[in-house]
Amino acid sequence: MADTAQPEELVARKGTHITSIIWKWFSFDKTDAEQTAVLCKVCRKTVKTKSSSSTTNLYQHLRQRHPKEWEECSQLRECSMASTSQSKQGHAAKKQQTLAASFSSVVPYDKSGARWKQMTEAIAVHLGMDMAPIYTVEKPGFLHMLKVWDPKYQPPSRKYFAEVALPKLYNETRQALYEKLDTVLFFSATTDLWSSRSLQPYLSLTVHYIDENWSLNSCCLQTTYFPEDHAGELIAQGLKDSLALWKLDEEKMVCMTTDSGTNMMKALKLNQWTHLSCFGHRLHNAIENACKDARIERAVGVCKKVISAFSFSWKKRRDMAVVQTELGLPEHQLISESPTRWGSRQQMIERILEQEKAIGQILGADKKTRHLVPTWQDIDVLESVNKAIKPLHDFTDALSGNVQLAAMDKRRGSPDLSLRHWARKLSERLSRSGAKHVDGGEEKDKKHVENGKLLPTKTRKEAHKMLPPPSGEKKHLPPFFHFATYCIDEH
């Protein structure tokens, strides 16, 4: 007769490596220290086995005596075997790597392969677009970055980029630009002479055109080394050669914009090209001529000396940061004037006025620089100059900036040059600097207008009288802007 045991007297099999699912339905008696007699948890009967680890008779017993438990055991057994098989296959595949695969993970890319060419072209684009020096490809940090990204890629030398990769990229870009310019019906151009930091002279040429989608495009074609004398005859020949080099027809050029230099104007006159002077440059020259006053020159000279005192002393710059925090002033550095940078004088004066208290406190504390503190007369002159030229500086920025004049009229499906909208936006920008906003379309004298256009017999002075006078003496737009807004509204 089979031995029986109470449920609370049954214990699980000893050991930590129990992998068979069958032990869910079998166990041992608590008094069986050696665990020689296996007991069924369902029927409490002893099942004879060859050893305590043998499970064949246990499966047989469960299949013959307990069909319900056997069905559950079969399902669990199949799931366990399937997961174990997948785990073994994945582990084996991971470990059993082929010899070719092992070598391919460390062998560098073939220089004729697609991946090596792709990465090399990407580096060439980086050097060209970001104007990075060619020796960047040999810097340790750059090489380390490439090694982390792709250990199999070995970049070529700087000589390869200088003689092969970059010239190839240049030729491809040039050919694409050739094809694009070949479809242009008309274009305009801008050119200028400038010097590099090493004082080497260059002549630049940029073309502007509107494509078939009515989008304004600008392409800087070249910046050529120009060591010859900057005479009008030589510049004229250089510009002709540049257009011929890019296969551009002079008959398609509407005009060329340059500064007001006599050599530039003479060059375009010799070539018989339509010349358009840069408005920003002429306005800048007008401001410079207007500022030729002894009082202004003295005040501007004081500003330059103040900036020099801070530029050559790190202690004063350190003290400036401390005083700015104490006085609650913006933590800005002083701006120096550059003759070739438009509006730099106004920016310098504006920054001096902003930091007036901090400058006076720092320079006044040192007897060697106490004489550089601007006087009240200098401050009065600087405030007047800043108030006068600040609107003109904003006007130049707005006019020379990226202003999109063309807007698509969805009702008609054709481009519409919304000049009136642009003028109002420009007026709003000027009003931020203390100027009055002008809406030229509201108040106008109807008797001086015929068919929406200004009568040809009216002079500019008479046109000014047709506009309402600005309110106030200090905050108003220049007369030419009233006239421009008026004409735009009439158009």
Secondary structure, 3 states (H helix, E strand, C coil): CCCCCCHHHEECCCCCCCCCHHHHCEEEECCCCCCCCEEECCCCCEECCCCCCCCHHHHHHHHHHCHHHHHHHHHHHHHHHHHHHHHHHHHHHHHCCCHHHHHHCCCCCCCCCHHHHHHHHHHHHHHHHCCCCHHHHHCHHHHHHHHHHCCCCCCCCHHHHHHHHHHHHHHHHHHHHHHHHHCCCCEEEEEEEEECCCCCEEEEEEEEEECCCCCEEEEEEEEEECCCCCCHHHHHHHHHHHHHHCCCCHHHEEEEEECCCHHHHHHHHHHCCCEEECHHHHHHHHHHHHCCCHHHHHHHHHHHHHHHHHHCCHHHHHHHHHHHHHHCCCCCCCCCCCCCCCCHHHHHHHHHHHCHHHHHHHHHCCCCCHHHCCCHHHHHHHHHHHHHHHHHHHHHHHHHCCCCCEEEECCCCEEEECHHHHHHHHHHHHHCCCCCCCCCCCCCCHHHEECCEECCCCCHHHHHHHCCCCCCCCCCCCHHHHHHHHHHHHC
